[in-house]
Amino acid sequence: MRGLGPAALALALAAGLGVAATVHTRAPGPAESAVPARLAPESLLLDVARRGERLIAVGERGHVLVSTDGGATWAQSKEVPTRALLTGVFMHDERLAWAVGHDAVVLRTRDGGESWERVHHDVDAERPLLDVWFEDAERGLAASAYGELLETKDAGASWERRPLREGEDFHVNQLAAAPDGALYAAAEAGHLYRSDDRGATWSALPSPYEGSFFGVLPLAEGPVLAFGLRGRVFSSSDRGRTWTRLETGTEATLLSGLQTGPGRFVLAGMEGTLVFGSSQGGSVRLEARPDRHAIVALAPGPAGGLLLVGEGGVERLDRRD
């Protein structure tokens, strides 16, 4: 396989064990800061979030990139108190945002990503955080491996470690909120979960596949897509109770998804793979980027295009759906 292999990406998408306990924020202490890098926009990036015209992308060595013009140009944040691999970012609004990553680090910004503070870290636990979602400015969840969630109810002043479901320790790769208020979790070994109380409790969903899921994409019109290993994509019209497989024509692992219009979506993943489709059915359209860079996250880009975030940093694509 050309480019970044699945094993390397797995480092950005897995690890950690959950134990019910409250973990109070440590005194900041000496924290290494991310080093300014001229080529940061071309380095490995693992997630991106957008609110209005502002976007934040995060990745290796604590790199954080900010765009204030809808993704046309990017600048590296100068004050980032970690060199850990950052794996997830969530924007509450154009000012308040959160990023998570290895060393169980949680970062917060109150100025749209220009500067950051470290509000949690736990190097000794060896439990990287893989995704982050906030219900509001106070309450949020960070997902980890081995079924662990970190929860804060006080804007990050303290964190409670708890399992997603008692007795289950599958790596939690992504959290995704649906328009109807449900929260979905994609996990390894074919496990999918849904919460109807904003993450307080979770139900295991019948799984259509034993391979790992790396993402869930709830569409505005109601259907929910689950995707992951070997190009597998499944659609559910009943909130995950039953699933129908969508043929993609690829065996490339799919890592991210984005709704691009009414009923339309694009999925992306390894080897520069892009899968364009519609919830109304019909055939999907498959495309592979010439550079074959792994695409780990997607966001709307300038002039109706797409932003591809991953092994090649941030790349722009004129939308073709």
Steps between C-alpha positions, in 0.01 A plus 500: 500500500630842409512780754399467864407144593206392717730412789635855512152650479388269778737685733286805437175309540546272801610420862387537869297319773209647694470500881234697684688774685517877508826637364561859604707721277867493597691820554626585152866444589763511228326414173687477174359732238441420137787623285418743218553322168496658156357180350235443769215540244653205312564279804278216626165639618229286655192714550339828400200700624318803360277774637414779259810603307739376771652152487740319734705196397719289733764233458852380571742661749227721644451681170186716491406692186241776481322647199286812525395511134313174454811292434663711229807573716640348821730609783651291778393582855799633692392411856427126525622341827564147373702307244267200523322368193163676488220280370174691539361854507154641573387860461218620725496832317751722322684572826469198730648170382658183636771265374605157630779256434772271630617527863126538573546868429205738478556853375260794506500825307285804569629711210420285199820296508757779515615385846430187707510383860545145621208403725576130537778252437602161639820369346530209742162353404619434143144554378480730199177686433362456149202734461317775684143633503336772710131541571550862608774717645512299824430133431703287264628150429834375376522150351789264552594139439378199696155651539604799709332840511619808681220735603510857626206697633695808601673612180802281566578580865452131583447181303327172582632183339232244430439214258265558211331174601589286801695190406579612145844627407490558125695796364269799449612670179241773449203681655236651269189700586184461291245775425239313707717526813641149497872448551675214319833331570704302248729235646727211413399139429170599339357680801259793469320683780224760537419730790160670528599703807803689365752238605381421854410143403563296186328216315689252286359488146467183292812496288504418129874430492775359723771735377577829670295813438691828486207734457126562510333766283142591599338677204258789547225309319510215754718216365816411690815371328765285671833438327842350561728217395521361146276769353199378693209746518158429652186712512222496758164674471383396849772647727727199481255216564549355150766562236535471122838473334597757238737374233796736466724322251803538727672309777683808630433573866261796536577743780279808462170626361325825420151591382535719192137580422143366536544123515855523359820397672867429447711246688879494497788288620818315419683527168332834423164329458182708462151347479219730385144378552138580582263379768237468224683195369657440163863433425784679675786670323852401596803725466866462606725800556814489284732544801335205681525685831276360773204732565411493871250788527280716277352849520316739268752713311505830311262557207296190574801269485641250747793506740687170528699461821744217557836369397561793265391767747217718365408460133221672308270327255236645272189302587396250238169367631 
